[in-house]
Amino acid sequence: MYRPNWIELDGVVNMRDLGGMVTAGGDTVRPHRLLRSDNLQDLTPEAVEVLVSRVGLRDVVDLRTHVEVAKEGDGPLRAVPVVRHHHHTLYREDSLESGIPAAERALPWESDERRYTSTAGSPDPANGSPEPANAPERRPSHDEFWSEHYLSYLASRPDSVVAALHAIAASDGAVVVHCAAGKDRTGTVVGLALKVVGVPDELVIADYAASAERVGAIMDRLRVKPAYAANLRDKTVAQQSPTTDTMRLLLATLDERFGGALGWLATRGWTRSDTDRLRRKLLDD
């Protein structure tokens, strides 16, 4: 049975260590190798000390957009010399080359949400109410919407996804992958990393869904942040909570279209030596 290894620190509410997961081949993901988290902006000096000195944090893989980084500013880990930062946005339209300064732009995913909520005659993903029989177009279910959203990361920014996995594999200490909430972008990249080293689907799914325990606290954190306050104003915990079926659908789609996560990565230049390096990072004593 999967039990999340929560890391309780001041300034984050959705940080956990992926150590302890057992692969299909019987190997174990080692502790303090791969962490996942929500936004790191609010870490206290004491929390930074724990991560760097006790956990051995050496790399941060930041999946936030340029918009978020510009609006939120540098976090406290940026000032720590031994910690390397790798910024890999998962949105194609999130470019530094726009004529509008990043701090003045809307969040890149807001256009997707507007398309979703404007579809006529569709069910509410939070309560599953049925659509009218004469509905001209069916809006995707909660799980379909989110799994398609995650697939869009792979389609739009495969370079960032692969670079994030390379950063994990190359780290010489603990590495933390994070975005804003630590559930969607982070869940996609971490899920791929776990699949590459052979963690069974059900454990990947259980870890992904564990963030649902913290969604209320995540939303409370982000609602007071300049980058997220307006976007989260009318959203509910149910709408934002990850479910097991979302990740199950994502993994099934990767199996059907590419023969699995490794099949998709192979289309992007990922090699057997890359897999071996990630396995050494996460599994070796």
N, C-alpha and C positions, 0 to 999 in steps of 0.2 A: 504493500500500500504506500502511495506517495504522500510524504509529509514535507511541506515547504520548509527550507532552512532559512527562516526569516533572519535578517540582520537588522536589529532595532537600534537605530541611531537618530539623534536629533537632526532634523532637516530633511529626512526622507521617510516615506511611509510604505514603499513597495520595493524594498531591496531584499534580495535573497541570494544565497549561494547555491549553485547547481551541483555542488559536490554531493556524492552519495548515490547518484543514479547508476543503475547497473545496466550495461549494454546487453544486447541479445547474445553476445559472445561470452558474457560473464565478467567483463572488465568493469571497473568502477570509475566514474568521474571523480577526480580527486578534489578535496575541498580547497578553497582559496585559489582556484584556477580561473573559474568563470563565474562572475556575478552579474545580476541584472537589476535594474533600478529605475525609479522615476527620476525626475529632474534633480540634479545635484547642487543647484544654486544656493540652497539654504543650509547646507552642511555647516555645523558649528566647528570652531577650531578643535574641540575635543573629538568630534566625529571624524574630522580629517586625520587626526593623529591615530585614531584606532584603525582607519582604513590603510594608512601608509605604513605604520609601524607594526601593527599586530596582524593585519590581514595580508600585508605585503603588496598593496596596490601599486602597479607600475604603469598601467595603460587605461585610458578612458576612450571608449568608442561612443561618440556622440552622434546620434541619428536625428537630432533636431534640424529644422530647416534654418536657412540664413535669416529668415524673418524672426523666428523664435530667439535665436542667438542675439540678434541685434536688439530686440525688445527686452530681453532678460539680462544681457550683459555677461561678463565673465564670472564663472563660479569660483569658489575658493581653491579648488584643486589646481586651477591654472597657475597659481603662485607657488606650487610645490615643484621644485626642480627635478625630482626623480620620477615624476609622473608625466608620461607622454600623452598627448591628446590627438585623436584621429576623428575628424569631422566628416561624416558621410551622409548628406541629405538623401532622402528616399523619394524626393519629388523632382521631376524633370523641370517643371516650371519655376522651381526655386533656384534662380540664378543670380549671381552677383552682378550680372551684366545688364539687368533691368535699369531703365531710366529712373525708376522710382526707388528711393532709398529703402532698404530692407525694413527698417524700423517703421516705415509708413505703409507697408503693404499688408494686405489681408493674409490670413493663414491659407496655405495652398489647398488644404482639403475642404475649405468652406464651399467651393463650387461643387464638389461632389455631394456634399450634404444638401445643398439647395436643389440639385437635380433629384435627389432621392425623395425629399419631402414634398416636391411639387408634382410627383407622379399622381395622376388622378385615380380615385377608386381603389386605393391600396390599403393594406392592413397596417396597423400600428405595430412596429416591431417589438415594442415593449409589452404589449398585451396579447398579440397574436389574433386580433379580431379579424374575421373573414372579410374578404373583399366582395363587393357586389357582383352578382352573376354577369351583369352587363359591363363590367369594368373594361375599358378599352386597352388597358395595359396593366400587367401585374407588377407591382413593386417587389423587389427581392425581399425575402424574409430577413430577419435580423442576422442570421448566420450566413446567408448568401451574400448579403451586403458586405459584411466584414471580411469574409474569405475572398471575395472579389477585390475588395480594397487592398488586401495584402498581396494578392496576385499582381495588382497594379504596381506595387513597389518593385516586383521582380521584372515586370515589363518595362517600366519607366526608367529605373535606375539600377540595372543589373551591375553596373560598374561599382556602385556604392555598396551593394549587398556583398559582392565578392571581395571588395577591399576591406569591408568590416570583418569578414571571416579570416582574411589574411592577417589583419591586425591582431585578432584573437590568437591565431596560431603562432605569431611571431613574438608575443609578449614573454618576457622573462620573469614575470611575477603574476599576481592576480590582475585580471582585466575585468572592468565593469562596462557592460553595454547599457546605454540608457537613451531615453527620449524624454517626453514630457511626463506621461503617465507611467511609462515602463510596462505597457501591456500590448500595444499593437505593433508598432515598428520594432520595438525591442523583442516582443514575442515572436515575430517573424524571423528575425536574424538569429536569435538564440535557438529557436526551433530547428532551423536549418543546421546550425552548428551541432546540435545534439543528434540530429539524424545522420550527419556525415560520420560521426564516430560510432554509430550503431545503437543509439538509445531507441527502444521500441516506441511505436506510435503512442501507446496508451500512457506512457510516462511523459512524453512530450506534450500530449494533450492535457494531462493532469497539471503539469507545471504551468502551461499557458493559462488554464482556467483558474489557477490559484489566485491570480490578481483580482478576481472578483471579490475576494474577502476584503480588499483594501480600496475598492472603487470610491466608496463614500468619503474616505479620508483623502484620497487622491484629488477628488473634485473640490473638496474644501480647500486644499492647498492651492490648486490652480485657479480657483475663482477669484483670488485676490491678486493674481499676477497680470501685468499689463498685456502679455501676449495672448492670454486665454480667457480673460474675464467675460468679454462680450460673447464669445463663441459658446461658452458653457452656461450662459444665463438661464436658458429654458430647457436645458437637458436634464434627464433623470438618471439616477443610478442604474436603473434597469436598462436603459438605452445604451449606456456606456460599459456595461459589464460583459466581460468575455465569457463565453460558454464553451463547453467541451465540443459541441457540434461544429462550432466555427473552425477550430483547428483540425478537427477530424475531416471536415469538408476540404480544407486547404490541402492537407496531406493526400487525401484521395484524389484530388485534382492533379497534384504533382505526379502521383503514381500513374494516373490514366494518360496524361499528356507526355510525360517525360521518363516514365519508369522510376520515379522517385526524386528526392532532393538531389542525389548525386547525378542523376540523369540531366536535371535542369542545369546544374553547375557545369557539367561537361560541355554543354552548349555555349558556355561562357568562358571556356579555357581552363577550367579547373582540372587538375591532373591527379593521378594516383599519388604522386609525391606530395601534393598539397594535402590530400586526405591523410597520408601518413604523418605529416607534420602536425596537423590538427589533433590527430589521435595521440601523438607523443605529448603534446601540450596538455591535453585534458585527462589522459588516462595513465600515463607512465608514472611510476613512483619517483 
